[in-house]
């Protein structure tokens, strides 16, 4: 039953795709750097966008949002990445 329902929903979504894509941008800041500039944006699948010389922050965000691979609901989550973060194992 669940599989049949999922197939029907997928067929409806193909026939009536959403008007807008949903893009969630996660911009993590640290104390003392609350207004940190966005220079890199990364997607969960490893896609990476770097800010070009002279490029506005919003232009980088728009470029990443336009180029990201989206899921079946036309949504994507992007994470700002300053390139200097070290990831802890805990």
Number of C-alpha atoms within 10 A of each C-alpha: 6 7 8 9 10 11 12 12 12 15 12 11 13 11 9 9 13 11 7 8 14 15 18 12 17 13 15 12 13 8 6 7 9 10 9 12 13 18 18 19 25 20 20 12 9 8 13 17 20 18 18 12 6 6 11 13 15 11 12 19 22 12 15 23 23 12 12 20 16 16 10 10 12 14 15 18 17 21 17 20 20 17 10 6 7 6 6 5 4 3
